């Protein structure tokens, strides 16, 4: 994870921001150190909008994931500073709360449908109503040659490739949801992520097959390169659709929102550029009935997750928040992490983001370059997906 600390000329007044891009964190670090940091020094910390616009324009070429995350790391910290200077939580800076707490969804992954059901039941018993259910051994692949007893999938450690068969997905995932619906209380809201792996027509077929199981939403059904197929998908079924975690530019979002082709926007806030552009995005989405579902896996820093929750509590068109459980070490490293109880998350009401980082403790967790490597998704013949 990438976390930035911004120091002001007022003693003790500092801010924390998130610029997490796990797969290219060294590039973000270099961009902050060599470009965004020199650009930021000496500027007015209160002029957040001007900083965001000018930091992007300063590079001439803009809106890529590396630059967006680097700018976000500083921009988020400026919001933290502004909240602390005003002695209010950041959501108060935008107009206050729209709700008392925010519902979250959590993950139930398993090697087979029985294991997924067991995990989903355990989460339900802990008070979680919204559960994303995935079948397969690698989180980025929905299912890949799952075998009945071992739950194995095709993974080649030599090449770092994870193989999957769209035919397996089309067969096994609907079967899993039929099994889940028979074993879970009807109040449980189920979600599923395609991870933009499938060919467009196969994604349409899967969405139609899942329609009887009344999903809360189907996530990332198409790759950004295939967004033109959302028009076909929308006309074929009534499954709610969520999209956006790979988006870095407003023009990627505009047709999906203005044509009402999706129901939830779920950008990765730092990769989209930070709070300033995401507030703009959320307000546009609200005008078209699109709700928010910010990206919130375990590799979003706790600073970034706290920012997500501030947005969740403020925005009228909030939908759901993806939630990843944190280890005790992370809880110690980031005092003030928002807490989930009985399936909803709330804040501690401290000024700014309400969360800090223990810099002394952070020195015990050096960066590991292996964390930036992830299995390459491939079809069974070796073709990488998406193209």
Secondary structure, 3 states (H helix, E strand, C coil): CCEEEEECCCCCCEEEEECCCHHHHHHHHHHHHHHHHHHHCCCCCCCHHHHHHHHHHHCCCCCCHHHHHHHHHHHHHHHHHHHHHHCCEHHHHCCCCCCCCEEEEEEEEECCHHHHHHHHHHHHHCCCCEEEEEECCCCCCCCCCCCCCCCCCCEECCCCEEEECHHHHHHHHHHHHHHHHHHCCCCCEEEEECCCCCCHHHHHHHHHHHHHHCCCEEECCCCHHHHHHHHHHHHHCCCCEEECCCCCCHHHHHHHHHCCCCCEECCCHHHHCCHHHHHHHHHHHHHCCCEECCCCCCCCCHHHHHHHHHHHHHCCCECCEECCCCCHHHHHHCCCCCEEECCEEECCCCCECCCCCCHHHHCCCCCCHHHHCCCEEEECCCCECCC
